[in-house]
Amino acid sequence: MTEQKQETKKGKAAKEERKEASKIVHRLQESGDFQRLQEQLLCKILYDHPEWWDKMRQQVRESVQSKEAGVLDITLDELSHDLVKAGKDAVPEEIREAMMAQIQEAVASQSHR
C-alpha cells in the first residue's frame, strides 16, 4: 500500500474515532454523567496532584511571556488553547486510566437502560 493511501486510511480512522467520541460525550452530557465526571476529575487532580495546578500557572506565565507585548498581546483564544493542551498533557496517567474506566462504566450503564 502506498504511503498516501495509508495516510488516507489513518485520517479516516481518526475521523471515525472523533465522531464516536463526540457521540459518547453527547450521551454523557444528556445523562448528566459528563458534568459529574468532569467535576470528579478536577477534584482528583487538585487534591491528589497539586503540582498540576502549578504547571497550569507556569503555562500561563510562559504563554504570556512568549508574546512580544506580554499580556497586552495575547488573545483569550491563544491562552485557552495553550492551557487546554498543557492541562491535558499534565494529567497523571493513573488519573487518565481511572477516568477512562469510569467513562466506560457510565457508557455501559447507559446502554443497559
CORSULLIN-V377452 format. One record per helix or strand. SS is the DSSP state (hx for helix, st for strand). FROM is the first residue (numbers start at 1). TO is the last residue. If there is no record, write none. Layout:
BEGIN
ss=SS from=FROM to=TO
ss=SS from=FROM to=TO
END
This chain:
BEGIN
ss=hx from=3 to=31
ss=hx from=33 to=48
ss=hx from=50 to=65
ss=hx from=70 to=72
ss=hx from=76 to=90
ss=hx from=93 to=111
END
